[in-house]
């Protein structure tokens, strides 16, 4: 008797269906506070479950990866390569955003005084508490005084710093360290299993989060800023499919094949506007795709705070958009200064909640844009955040493969087997 086959919808399509249902529900319950609160709670619960998984995976995988590496010189070389690559790509993203804004002039097509402002008090409060005083403040913030406090706050950089040292210490004690490695390997495997369970709830979480966004804003509020949104997304698409693809080709990376492998994670990051939502599965897939555990465990969490290409594009575009809307002409020198300021502030605000908007708050004053201007684009921040988060996820995946290849720690045979199994739907 022939076994009956059942039609199975992939996770990516389930998430897209959740997205469509969320838009419908958001429009149906537009400005309905009770319904929006229910959707907000469901979405928050889903994101909280993801956040619950992220740190155990990062700590266990990074510690094991560094312990297996066991060479502090090699770690220093990988760290330096990674940070240089991140800085170059982020700078290119900022420059592209500024060039596009200068070519398209999106701010000149809008009457800034006709826009309705939104509340940005949560961002201004964050900006005041987020201290930024140059490179020393960044370096000092990396070293945790209490690792458990850093874990409680979810501060990624101190956690990475501690895990690297813990991994090196584990490697240095020989056979005793193998016990720790085995335990943390088991922890990582358990957490990846839990990730697979949580991902089954992704369509529900996406539906709720999109429903909240549409329910609070509605489509009518998007019309005045539609051109800016379209330009922002077109610029991000250009950066991914032209710039990143070109960089991938330069380093012999099969970019479009890699993109196909992570398409579910990109979709999840886009619909939830959360890099954390995609991080656990992305780390698992990059290992399966052929990158070594040590490279994956170091590059992806570090990129989570340092390699934010989508955010860089948005910040440069938004800064010039507001300047144009207020008829503020920026000279070439001022625009070069803007590039430098964005390079510094984006690193200084790493890990700060609502970092992209906080960076804008710290930046627009340097070019003479009134702080009130930010209230006019705050309403669409969530919508643009979806796009920039997806770009960040693609950028970190590409960085992982490039660094792995540069260190000869990319297994082509493993890649071929995984791609073949992925195409079969195993």
Order of alpha helices (4+ residues) and beta strands (2+ residues): alpha-alpha-alpha-alpha-alpha-alpha-alpha-alpha-alpha-alpha-alpha-alpha-alpha-alpha-alpha-alpha-alpha-alpha-alpha-alpha-alpha
